[in-house]
């Protein structure tokens, strides 16, 4: 069963939310954050990307930068740009992209659930990235940004959420960068709060959709605080970390595509001939061609788009990892033909999230920066949940969730 709780969120007043809110810390670099913050001293970037308050070139891992995050967080509270709710609440956060809306519940997720596998992951984490986020959580004594969860569809919660969605939201704005809509409601009714807690208690598992490093960091700091407290009871606020949990069927996973610098010494003709061993290849011409189904890929090479369909017997449908398109393309194209064995470190490959469209793949190849592009059919939430349930890990660069959660709508303090 999944244990969740409401919490006393720290939030911007309604009239300040659009000045405070920001993109997540990990989707832009320091200079992009500096540009987006501009002369807006209320921007959350001053807390989550505090290196922007130092001279250009200052490392985001400089100890002074973490200290600056805490100083800024206190400043925001002192000036009333962030204010803590007097009572514990759950919250509803809705995002609208391309006329489709998904509704998430903002919850306090239980650290022990992460440690014992009730909260399931599908990606590996890097210790250096965990440590960076742990330092940020420690110095602020807060989860500044939420983790992105999925939960099995639940009719009771859906009905409750839709009831709130019919009322006026606390926040309602269009994000400036991507044009996506964001709405936010506060759940203060005691009966509704009890219902949410109870419905989550019935769920055998929750699933990390996005934010594996934030999840690990938040849970590890919580466990660290429990160990350091000689009077630890188990109900302290540090036993929980902030997440936004969405019904699995509502989530949109986009394709996560690849661009390659070279053909590993092969000519285009030799490369296409080699691909025919494991794929049925069809020239689709010069118009952009998008894969239409699982196990079909789009290749862009020399101004032409090709459909590649993996042949029967080249993958095992009973293997939850091996039958993923990201695995098929990695094994049979990137590794076997191009000699790319480590997607995380090889400099000959780059990755393009599906929100940019296949036109971005074409642009990067046509510019001469890249030699070819490979577009994949998106992974499904069902595939992710099956892999997490089996205890397996997704291959790297497999999922791209959109829209991203905005930061700064609510913050969870650990005490």
C-alpha positions in Angstrom: 0.0 0.0 0.0 1.1 3.5 -0.7 1.3 5.9 2.2 0.8 9.6 1.4 -0.1 12.7 3.5 -1.2 16.3 3.0 1.3 19.1 4.0 1.5 22.8 4.7 2.6 24.0 1.3 4.8 27.1 0.9 3.3 29.0 -2.1 3.3 32.3 -3.9 0.3 34.6 -3.4 -2.0 34.4 -6.3 -0.9 37.7 -7.8 2.7 36.8 -7.7 2.6 33.2 -9.1 3.6 34.1 -12.6 6.6 36.0 -11.4 7.8 33.2 -9.1 7.1 30.1 -11.2 9.8 28.6 -13.4 10.8 25.6 -15.5 12.5 22.7 -13.6 16.1 23.2 -12.7 17.3 20.3 -15.0 15.8 21.4 -18.3 17.9 24.4 -18.9 21.5 25.5 -18.3 22.8 28.4 -16.1 22.8 30.9 -18.9 19.3 30.1 -20.1 18.1 30.5 -16.4 20.0 33.8 -16.2 18.3 35.0 -19.3 14.8 33.8 -18.3 15.1 35.4 -14.8 16.3 38.7 -16.3 15.7 41.4 -13.8 12.9 39.6 -12.0 14.1 39.1 -8.5 11.1 37.0 -7.6 12.0 34.3 -10.1 12.4 30.9 -8.5 15.6 30.5 -10.6 17.3 32.5 -7.8 16.7 29.5 -5.6 16.9 26.5 -7.9 19.6 27.9 -10.2 21.3 30.2 -7.7 24.6 30.3 -9.7 22.8 33.0 -11.7 23.4 35.4 -8.8 27.2 35.0 -9.3 29.5 36.0 -12.1 29.1 34.1 -15.4 31.1 30.9 -15.3 30.6 30.2 -11.5 30.1 26.5 -11.1 26.6 25.4 -10.0 28.4 23.0 -7.6 30.3 25.8 -5.8 29.6 25.6 -2.0 28.7 29.3 -2.1 25.9 28.6 -4.6 24.2 26.1 -2.3 24.4 28.7 0.5 22.9 31.3 -1.8 19.9 29.0 -2.5 19.1 29.0 1.2 19.6 32.7 1.5 17.3 33.4 -1.4 14.7 30.9 0.0 14.6 32.8 3.3 14.5 36.1 1.4 11.4 35.0 -0.6 9.7 34.1 2.7 10.7 37.3 4.5 9.3 39.4 1.6 6.1 37.4 1.3 6.8 36.1 -2.1 6.4 32.6 -0.7 3.9 32.0 2.2 3.3 28.8 4.1 -0.3 27.6 4.3 -1.6 27.4 7.9 -3.2 24.0 7.5 -2.2 20.7 5.7 -3.6 20.3 2.2 -3.5 18.2 -0.8 -3.4 20.2 -4.0 -4.5 19.6 -7.6 -2.2 20.6 -10.5 -3.6 20.5 -14.0 -1.5 20.9 -17.2 -2.9 21.5 -20.7 -0.9 20.7 -23.8 -2.4 20.6 -27.3 -6.0 20.8 -25.9 -5.4 17.7 -23.7 -5.4 18.2 -19.9 -3.9 15.9 -17.2 -4.7 16.3 -13.5 -2.2 15.5 -10.8 -2.5 15.3 -7.0 0.3 17.1 -5.1 1.1 14.8 -2.2 3.6 14.1 0.5 5.1 10.7 -0.6 6.5 8.4 2.0 10.3 8.0 2.2 10.0 4.3 3.3 7.9 3.6 0.3 10.8 4.7 -1.9 13.3 2.6 0.1 11.2 -0.6 0.1 10.1 -0.4 -3.5 6.4 0.6 -3.2 7.5 3.6 -5.1 8.9 2.0 -8.2 11.6 3.4 -10.6 12.5 2.5 -14.1 15.8 4.4 -14.5 19.2 4.2 -13.0 20.5 7.3 -11.1 24.0 8.7 -11.0 25.5 9.3 -7.5 26.9 12.7 -8.5 23.5 14.0 -9.5 21.9 12.6 -6.4 24.5 14.3 -4.2 23.9 17.6 -5.9 20.1 17.5 -5.2 20.8 16.2 -1.7 22.9 19.2 -1.0 20.1 21.5 -2.3 17.5 19.7 -0.1 19.7 19.8 3.0 20.6 23.5 2.7 17.0 24.6 2.2 15.5 21.9 4.5 12.8 21.6 1.8 11.8 19.9 -1.4 11.8 23.0 -3.7 10.6 21.1 -6.8 8.1 18.1 -7.1 8.8 14.7 -8.5 6.5 13.4 -11.3 4.6 10.2 -10.3 2.0 8.0 -12.0 -0.6 5.9 -10.3 -3.0 3.3 -11.5 -6.3 4.8 -12.7 -8.7 5.3 -9.8 -12.4 6.2 -10.4 -12.9 7.7 -6.9 -10.0 10.1 -7.2 -11.0 11.0 -10.7 -14.5 12.0 -9.6 -13.0 14.0 -6.7 -10.6 15.8 -9.0 -13.2 16.6 -11.6 -15.4 18.1 -8.9 -12.6 20.6 -8.0 -11.8 21.2 -11.7 -15.3 22.6 -12.1 -14.5 25.4 -9.6 -12.3 28.5 -9.9 -8.6 27.5 -9.5 -6.2 29.2 -7.1 -3.7 29.7 -10.0 -4.4 29.8 -13.7 -1.8 30.9 -16.2 -0.1 30.1 -19.5 3.6 29.4 -19.3 5.6 31.9 -21.4 8.1 29.5 -23.0 5.9 26.7 -24.3 2.4 28.1 -24.2 1.1 25.3 -22.0 -1.7 26.0 -19.5 -1.3 25.4 -15.8 -4.0 25.4 -13.1 -3.8 24.7 -9.4 -6.5 24.1 -6.7 -6.2 23.8 -2.9 -8.0 20.8 -1.2 -8.9 21.9 2.3 -12.0 19.8 2.9 -11.3 17.2 5.7 -13.4 14.5 4.1 -11.7 14.9 0.7 -8.3 14.8 2.3 -9.3 11.6 4.1 -10.6 10.1 0.8 -7.3 10.8 -1.0 -5.2 9.3 1.8 -7.4 6.2 1.8 -7.5 5.7 -1.9 -3.7 5.8 -2.2 -3.5 3.4 0.7 -5.3 0.8 -1.5 -2.7 1.1 -4.3 0.1 -1.5 -4.3 2.5 0.8 -6.1 3.3 4.3 -7.3 5.6 4.9 -10.3 8.2 7.5 -10.8 7.5 8.9 -14.3 10.1 11.7 -14.3 12.6 13.0 -11.7 14.5 9.9 -10.6 17.4 12.0 -9.2 15.0 14.3 -7.2 13.2 11.2 -5.8 16.5 9.6 -4.7 17.8 12.8 -3.2 14.6 13.6 -1.3 14.3 10.0 0.0 18.0 9.8 1.0 17.9 13.1 2.9 14.7 12.0 4.7 16.4 8.7 5.7 19.5 10.6 6.8 17.4 12.9 9.0 15.7 9.9 10.6 19.0 8.3 11.4 20.4 11.6 12.9 17.3 12.1 15.1 17.6 10.1 18.4 13.9 10.8 19.1 12.8 9.7 15.6 9.1 8.7 15.7 8.3 8.2 12.0 5.7 10.9 11.6 8.1 13.8 11.2 7.7 15.9 8.0 11.1 14.7 6.8 9.6 11.3 6.3 7.8 12.6 3.3 8.8 14.3 0.0 6.7 16.2 -2.5 5.4 14.6 -5.6 2.7 15.3 -8.2 0.9 12.0 -9.0 -1.1 11.6 -12.2 -3.4 8.9 -13.4 -1.3 6.7 -15.7 -3.7 6.8 -18.6 -3.6 10.6 -18.7 0.1 10.9 -19.2 1.7 11.8 -22.5 5.0 10.2 -23.4 6.7 11.6 -26.5 9.3 10.0 -28.7 12.9 10.4 -27.7 14.9 10.5 -30.9 18.6 10.1 -31.9 20.9 12.0 -34.2 24.3 10.6 -35.2 27.5 12.3 -36.3 28.8 9.5 -38.7 28.1 6.1 -40.1 31.2 4.5 -38.5 33.1 4.4 -41.8 30.3 3.1 -43.9 28.9 4.8 -47.0 25.2 5.5 -47.0 24.7 2.6 -49.4 26.7 0.2 -47.3 24.8 1.3 -44.2 21.4 0.8 -45.8 22.5 -2.6 -47.1 23.6 -3.6 -43.6 20.3 -2.5 -42.0 18.3 -4.7 -44.4 19.7 -7.8 -42.5 17.4 -7.0 -39.5 14.9 -4.5 -40.9 12.5 -4.2 -43.8 13.5 -0.9 -45.4 11.2 1.3 -47.5 12.2 4.7 -49.0 9.5 7.2 -48.0 10.9 10.1 -50.0 11.7 13.6 -48.9 8.6 14.4 -46.8 9.0 13.9 -43.1 7.9 10.4 -42.1 6.9 9.5 -38.5 6.9 5.9 -37.2 3.3 4.6 -37.0 3.6 1.6 -34.7 5.9 -0.3 -32.3 9.0 -1.8 -33.9 8.9 0.7 -36.7 11.6 3.4 -37.0 12.1 6.4 -39.2 15.6 7.0 -40.6 16.6 10.3 -42.2 19.7 10.1 -44.4 20.9 12.0 -47.4 17.7 14.0 -47.7 15.4 10.9 -47.6 13.2 9.4 -45.0 13.1 5.6 -44.7 10.8 3.3 -42.8 12.6 0.6 -40.9 10.4 -2.3 -39.6 12.2 -4.8 -37.3 11.9 -8.3 -38.8 10.3 -11.2 -36.8 12.9 -13.0 -34.8 15.2 -10.0 -34.3 13.7 -9.4 -30.8 11.9 -11.4 -28.1 8.3 -10.2 -27.4 8.5 -12.0 -24.0 11.5 -9.9 -22.9 10.1 -6.6 -21.5 13.4 -4.9 -22.0 14.7 -6.5 -25.2 11.4 -5.9 -27.0 11.5 -2.1 -26.4 12.2 -0.1 -29.5 14.9 1.7 -27.7 16.6 -1.7 -27.1 16.0 -2.9 -30.7 17.5 0.3 -32.2 20.4 0.3 -29.7 21.3 -3.4 -30.3 20.8 -3.7 -34.0 21.7 -0.3 -35.3 23.7 1.8 -32.8 25.8 -1.0 -31.4 26.0 -3.6 -34.2 26.5 -1.2 -37.1 27.7 2.1 -35.6 29.8 0.8 -32.7 28.0 3.0 -30.1 27.8 1.0 -26.9 27.2 3.6 -24.2 24.5 6.0 -25.0 25.3 8.1 -21.9 28.9 8.9 -22.8 29.5 8.4 -26.6 30.1 11.9 -28.2 28.9 10.7 -31.6 25.3 10.6 -30.6 22.8 13.2 -29.3 19.2 13.0 -28.3 16.2 15.2 -29.3 12.9 15.2 -27.3 9.8 14.7 -29.3 8.3 18.1 -28.5 10.8 19.6 -31.0 9.3 17.4 -33.8 11.0 15.5 -36.5 11.7 18.8 -38.3 14.4 19.3 -35.7 16.0 16.0 -36.7 15.9 17.1 -40.4 17.4 20.5 -39.6 20.4 19.1 -37.7 21.2 16.6 -40.4 20.7 19.1 -43.3 22.9 21.6 -41.5 25.8 19.1 -41.7 26.1 18.9 -38.0 24.8 15.3 -38.0 25.0 12.6 -40.7 21.7 10.8 -39.9 18.7 10.8 -37.6 16.6 8.0 -36.1 13.1 8.5 -34.9 11.4 6.1 -32.5 7.8 5.3 -31.7 7.0 6.5 -28.1 7.2 4.1 -25.1 3.8 3.6 -23.4 3.1 4.1 -19.7 2.0 0.5 -19.6 5.4 -0.6 -20.8 7.1 1.5 -18.2 4.9 0.2 -15.4 5.4 -3.4 -16.5 9.2 -2.9 -16.5 9.1 -1.3 -13.1 6.8 -4.1 -11.7 9.3 -6.7 -13.0 12.2 -5.0 -11.2 13.9 -4.1 -14.4 15.4 -0.8 -15.5 14.7 1.0 -18.8 17.6 1.6 -21.2 18.9 5.2 -21.1 17.3 7.9 -23.1 14.0 6.0 -23.5 11.3 8.3 -22.2 10.4 12.0 -22.7 7.4 13.2 -20.7 5.7 16.4 -21.7 4.5 18.9 -20.4 7.1 19.3 -17.7 6.0 20.3 -14.2 6.4 24.0 -13.4 8.3 24.7 -10.3 7.4 27.2 -7.6 3.7 26.5 -7.4 4.2 24.8 -4.0 7.2 23.9 -1.9 7.4 21.2 0.9 9.3 22.1 4.0 10.9 19.1 5.9 10.2 20.5 9.4 
